[in-house]
Structure formats: C-alpha cells, structure tokens
Amino acid sequence: MYAMPKTTQLRTYTVRDGLLDEWARRWREEIVPLRLELGFTIGGAWLDRESNQFLWLISYDGPETFAERNALYWSSPEREAMGLNPDDYLVRTEERTVESAY
C-alpha cells in the first residue's frame, strides 16, 4: 500500500485566562497517549505564558492522509470518553502545515 507523504502541523492555541497549565496537563495525560497510539508523532510542545498560548508540532507519516487519520482520532471512542471539549479551554486555534527546512 502506498504511504502518504509525512505531514506536520504547527498548532497554536490561545487558551482561556487561567487555564494554560490545566490545558497542558490534560493534553499531556489524555491527548498525547491517544495520538501516539493512532500513529501520530509529537515533535514538541511549548507554553508562551506572555501570550497565553500553547504551541505544538504533530506529524503523521502513514498509509492514510493526515486528515483521514485526524478524523479517526476525533471519532474514536477513546477521544469521546475523555469528556474534553476544546472550546472549554481554547479561545482560538491556528493550524499550519509546515515542512522541515533542513
């Protein structure tokens, strides 16, 4: 089966005031393990406290497109069981597809 080219997204989330640390904890403890289980890789995550932003790199290099695999993540029973609604934490999200410069 032909593998799709690796896709990497830089995601920038502006988090509601006072929830940055809670969001980061839930992301680490709940979101990351499921993402890894579904074949994604996490290239890193950073907190920008001055801007109340959470930034992270997520990649997928598998037989499906990033969008197809992302849809599987969102429709999974494990994701549903988290009871984690991003709207409770995030004011704004930005996703950029990026590629390595070296």
C-alpha positions, 0 to 999 in steps of 0.5 A: 500500500502506498504511504502518504507523504509525512505531514506536520502541523504547527498548532497554536492555541490561545487558551482561556485566562487561567487555564494554560497549565490545566490545558497542558496537563490534560493534553499531556495525560489524555491527548498525547497517549491517544495520538501516539497510539493512532500513529501520530508523532509529537515533535514538541510542545511549548507554553508562551505564558506572555501570550497565553498560548500553547504551541505544538508540532504533530506529524503523521507519516502513514498509509492514510492522509493526515486528515483521514487519520485526524478524523479517526482520532476525533471519532474514536471512542477513546477521544469521546470518553475523555469528556474534553471539549476544546472550546472549554479551554481554547479561545482560538486555534491556528493550524499550519502545515509546515515542512522541515527546512533542513 
